[in-house]
């Protein structure tokens, strides 16, 4: 389900089926070009009027558990929030994109040559502080 203004922007999803380092590199390069096209469309269609709205200083989240996810630059980024109806969340947890990438390394590296490990790691683009928790 599109969020923001993605449903009003013309773009193509970048997908390669090979699953190797070269395909991941091509995805990244093509996504950069596609992002530039999206930015150009957005700049050409900036609406008139206020671009910043005043919000309440404190937002009380109704009691319950909530999870929301968006596509991040390295995969799914999620936020889990548990509220008891107070000003502050009872529990807040971020699902970063790095840990699932590290979990996939075993499968990706099977039967790979040692010389290929640097290219494989580079195209996964994980961030060490993101996975070292």
Residue pairs with C-beta under 8 A, 6 or more apart in sequence:
3 70
5 42
8 45
9 38
9 41
9 42
10 41
11 34
11 37
11 38
12 34
14 27
14 30
14 31
14 34
15 27
16 23
16 24
16 26
16 27
17 23
21 116
21 119
21 120
21 122
21 123
24 123
24 124
25 123
28 123
28 125
58 87
60 85
60 86
60 87
61 81
61 83
61 85
61 89
62 83
62 85
63 83
63 84
63 85
64 82
64 83
65 80
65 81
65 82
65 83
66 80
66 81
66 82
66 83
67 78
67 79
67 80
67 81
68 78
68 79
69 76
69 77
69 78
69 79
69 95
70 76
70 77
70 78
71 77
72 97
73 97
74 97
74 98
74 101
74 125
74 126
74 127
75 97
75 100
75 101
76 95
76 97
76 100
77 94
77 95
77 96
77 97
78 94
78 95
79 92
79 93
79 94
79 95
80 91
80 92
80 93
80 94
80 95
81 89
81 91
81 92
81 93
82 89
82 90
82 91
82 92
83 89
83 90
84 90
96 130
96 131
97 130
98 126
98 127
98 130
98 131
99 130
99 131
101 124
101 125
101 126
101 131
102 126
102 131
104 124
105 120
105 121
105 124
108 120
108 124
109 117
109 120
112 120
